[in-house]
Amino acid sequence: MKDKLKIIPVVLLEQYNLKVNKDLSSLFNKLEDAEISTHNFSFYTSVSSVFSSKIEGEEIELDSYVKHKKFGIEFLPDYTKKIDDLYNAYTFAKSNILNKENIKSAHKILSKHIVAIHQQGKIRTQNMYVSTSDGKIEYVAASPFEVKGEMEKLYSDIKILLQQTLTTNEVFFFAAMIHLIFVKIHPWNDGNGRSARLIEKWFIAQKMGDKAWFVQSEKNYYQQHQLYYKNIRLLGLEYPELDYSKSLPFLLMLPNSIGIH
């Protein structure tokens, strides 16, 4: 498997295994849906959508969104529409295979009110910089000339991994690594973080079943969002110079999401 992967490094896997909770598999198997969930409403999909959106600066509260989604209480459309789109993308992922075309389709759904129609599900064609709130460049993503090729490598690796038998630890390791590499490539004009967090969970679900959708990873990332961004930044300033040997602090955040309340 190591020889077949084109972009996902495995050098940290042994070190990762030493640090991950030995009960990860048991904790995962104990996950259950919330009692409030119904056939037409998923509480944990609401949690995922709300907190993934809050990471991106959306002003939305879980309690309000649950009232809107489960009980039909109306709020101003601007308050809920982007979260509704992301909820729909998670719902799409639950019933579709994780692959190149479906990742594009998921982005079309979640970015409906984020980017123009011609940019939805489309690889960007211009340079991309991630800036701090005061305007300083904190990361230079893959160049537009590299993006398509790098994404093809990632799609290839995902396909290979989905065909492999993996331990629970390995599933979580590769899910987080896919998340990190996706964010670093930054293939879309916007909606990259939302997509990466969805794909991370989608991968776990494909490998381990529907309990993956109960993992509160987005909530964990939001509650530690300063650390989340710090760990992403550890790898370096520019895409060609990224050092994935520094990614362990980020990778360990995902298994630490199991069991949070």
Phi, psi and omega in degrees: 000317182302323183287336184274334183291135187262334186223337182274117178281147180243008187299333184267358187301316180296315179296321178301313181301328180288336185258343183281143179308126182295342180265015185305313181298317179296317179297319179297315183293341179275351181298138179223156177291159178283147180298333182289341181293147176228183178300327184256001183216127177247116180298315185287335172291325175296316178301313180300313184292318181294309186285328174295323178289322179296327176302326181273006175096006179289138179269090182216141178247142184301315182301316179295319182292321177298318177299320179292313189280320183272320188253359176074016178291130186273137171236172175302136184307323181296339182283331188240345193296318180292327179287322174301317179299316180292320175303316180294327178292319176297319179297320176299315182297326183298334185241017180224151180290144176281106176207179185305308185293322181285331173296318176297317180296319178298320178295322177303320182289310187286339183259013184307323180246024180245315181234165178296156184306318184288352178258352184285121181073014183246138176296137180293156182238012178230170178296153180226127178238142173256124186246155174281171182297336179262014172091003180278138178285123180250350177198138175249114185285176177306141181293156180300338178281341181262335193304309184301314180296319179293321178292324177298322177296316181294316177301320179297315180296319178299316179299316179297313183294326179293339180269351184267152169274120184237149172286167177303314179302317181293322177301312181292322177300310184288327177299312180293324179293321175299314176306309184294314181295320178301312179299321182289323175292320179056063190287334183263167173289329175198163181089016182291314180297314178301317180296315183298317180291326176292314182297322177305310182288324178301317179298314179300318180297321179295327182271328191232000175098184191292343177300339178303326183289352178265354178290126184267054182293318181297321177297316178298316180296321180292316182296338177237041191294333176293318177292320178305309180290323178299316181293326176292321182289339185305334188285339179135172187274325186236144186307312183295342185252013183298139181245097184287353174290348179260014188268358184303316179303323177291314184299328183282348179291327183293306178299334178288351177283341181288127176093359178283155182235000000 
